[in-house]
Amino acid sequence: MSQTELLDQDPVFQLKGSMLAITVLELARNDLESLDRQLAAKVAQAPNFFSNAPLVLALDKLPANEGAVDLPGLMRVCRQHGLRTLAIRASRIEDIAAAIAVDLPVLPPSGARERPLDLSEGEPKKKPEKPPEPTIKPTKIITSPVRGGQQIYAQGSDLVVISSVSPGAELLADGNIHVYGPMRGRVLAGVKGDTKARIFCQQMSAELISIAGHYKVSEDLRRDPLWGSGVQVSLSGDVLNIIRL
């Protein structure tokens, strides 16, 4: 056996899960000047907390009538105050496209409850978090049409929609997603990182599809010869594969 083969038998890395404390900056208005001033005031309360703090920029709560966000400018403002942007949380197509343009990971809208940080008494005390116990939940089945503006999340399970999905609607599942009707909204499977999750639909006309954070938007999907057909979507490495059902 060669020296190279011997070295290959000795692992050089391990993949491990971790519960990290990450700050979420939830943007309520698209106003970078006000954000700059208000962040400066927060930093003055607890400067050590903001020193190289990992950050998720949450843009999914911005009002519908707000214009496009200057994402590079927003990241610069945060960086000036010590916050390092790791990812964004977004639902609007333009915000997702802006993140992809700067190679920034995109997280789906959060269904978790988040509490505001209280910095009035100095740096917050971090309580040890207990890892969630794995649970197996039954498949979530929706029998009525999913209207524009509706969001349906199958936490810890697959999602089955036995009807149509309108433009502006959003389906999210930790597992697989099945749609037995026209699929015209946004469809995100494996939202907690399950790369084996799949999407099945009888008519692909989606605004966006995603598996484990890897996206394709309608502009790309329309160029696929299977647009409007029954398809199965899976993830291979970083590539979404679309094949006929």
N, C-alpha and C positions, 0 to 999 in steps of 0.2 A: 504494500500500500504506500502511495506517494505521500510526501509531507503535506501537500495541498489537501489530499483526501483526509488525512489525520486532523488537520485544522478544521475542515468542514464539519467533522463530527463533534467538535467542541463549540456549543452555541455561544454566539457573541451578543445576544440580546434576548429579552423576555418581554412579552406583551402583558401588561397588567391593567386592571381596572382601578379607578381612583375617584374619590369624592372630593373634588376641589371647590374651594370657595371662590366664586366668580361674581363680580358685581355686574348688574344689569342696569344700563342707563336707558330708561324708557323716555323717548322723545315725545313731548306733547304738542310742540309747535316747531315748525321749520324756520327757526330764527337763530342763526349761529352767533350773532352779536350778543343777544341776551343770554344764550347758553354760555358763552365765554365769561361774561360778568358773573353769572350765578354759580358757575363752577369754581371761579376764583374765591367766592365767598365760602363755598363748601370746603375747599382745600385749606382755607385759613382755620377752620374748626378742627381738622384732623389731618395735618400735612403728611404724617407717616402712612396713614391709610391709603393715600392716593399715590404713593411712591411706587412706580412700576406695577400698579394694580392691574390684573387681567380684567378685561371688559367685554361684555356683549352689548352691542348697540341695538336696542329694540325700536324698530321703526313701524311695527305692526299696529300701534295705537294712534298713529297720526291721523288727523281728520281727513276725510275723503277729498275735501276741496284744497288740501295743501299741495303746493307744487312739488316738482322733483327735488330730491335732497341732493346737495353737493356732498357726496359721500367722502371723497378725498379731503375736502375742506373740513367736514365734521370730524374725521379721524385726526386731522392736524390739531384742531382745537382740543380734543381729548388728550392728545399726546403732550401738548404744551402744559397740561395740568397733571401729568404723570400717569395717565391712563393709557394702557396699551390694548388696542382693539384686537380681539381674537376672532370674532365672528359678528355677523349681524343676524337679527331676527326680523323677518319681513314677510309680507304677503303680497305687496304690490309688485307687478311685473317689472316696473322701471327700477325699483330698489334692488330686486334680485339681479337684474341685468347689470346694474352699477357695481354690485359686489363681485359678480363674476368677472367684470372688466379689470378689477384690481386684485383678482385671485384671492378673494376673501370668502371663507366658508359662510353658507347661509343656513340658518336654523328655521324650522317652521314656527308659526305662532305658538306660544306656550299655553298649555291648559293648566299649568301649575299655579298655585297661589304664591305670590311673592309679596314680601312685606317691605315697606320703605325702611331705609337705613336711618337710624337715629344717631347723628354725630354730635349731639349737643353735649354729651358727657365724655367727649374724647373718642378714641377709636372703639368700634364695636367689639364686644367679646364674642369670639367664635365658639359656638357650642359644638361638641363632637356630634357628627351626624351618623345615625345608624343606617347601614346600607339597606335598601328596600328588599323585603323578602320576595322571591320570585313567586308570581301567581299565574295561574292559567285561567283565563276568562273565556266564557262562551263567545262564539262569533256574534258580532253585532249586525243585525239584519234590519234594513230600512226598506219598507214596501211602498212608500209614497214618493213622488218626485221631489228632488232636492232643489229648492228654489235659489235664485241668485241672492247672495248675501248670507245664505245659511252656511254654517260650518259644523261638520259632523266628525267626531273623533272616536275611534275605537281603541281605547287604552288597553294595552296588554292582549290584544286579540286581532282577528281578521275583521274586515268590514265587507258586507255584501249589500249592494243596492239593487233592488229588483224593480228599477224604474229609471227615469232619465235624470241627468245631472245638468242643470242649466248653467249658462255663462255666469261667472261671478260667484258660483257656489264653490265650496272647498271640502274635500274629503281627506281625512288623515287617519292613519292606522299604524300601530306598532308592528302589525303583521302584513298580510296580503290584503289587496283590495280587488273586489269583483264588482263590475257594473254591467247589469243585463239590460242596458238601454243606451241611448246616445250619451256620450261622456264629453261634456263641453266645458266643464269648470276646471279647477285645479285639483290634482290628485297626487297625494304624497303618501307613499307606503314606506314601512320600515323607518319611521320618523325618529326612533331612538337608536338608529345605527344598524338595524338588521339588514345586512347586505344580501341575504337570501330571500328577502321579501320580493313579491311579484305583483304586477298589476294585470288584471284580465278585463277586457271590455269587448262589447259587441260592435261598438262604433266609436273609433278614436277621433274625436274632434276637440281635444283638450286645449285649454289655455296654457297649462303647464303640467308636466308629469315629473315625479321625483321618486327615487328609491335611495334611502339612506343618505340623503343630502345631495345626491347627484341629479341635476336638473336638465330638462329640455323644455324650451318654451315653444309657443305655437308657431313662431317664425321658422324654427327648425323642423317642427313636426309636420308642417304643411308641405315641406319639400320631400317628405318620406312617401314612397309610392303606396304605403299602406294607410295613408291618411283617409279617415272615413270608414275603414274596414274593422273587422274583428281581430284584435291583436292580443298578444301576450308580451309584457315588458319585464325584462330581468336585468340584473347588473352583473357585468363581467369586468372586474378590476374597477376602472373609473368610467367605463363605457356603458351606456344604456342600450340594450339590445331589444329591438322591436321585431317580432316575427308574427306571421299570420296564425290565428287560432285554427 
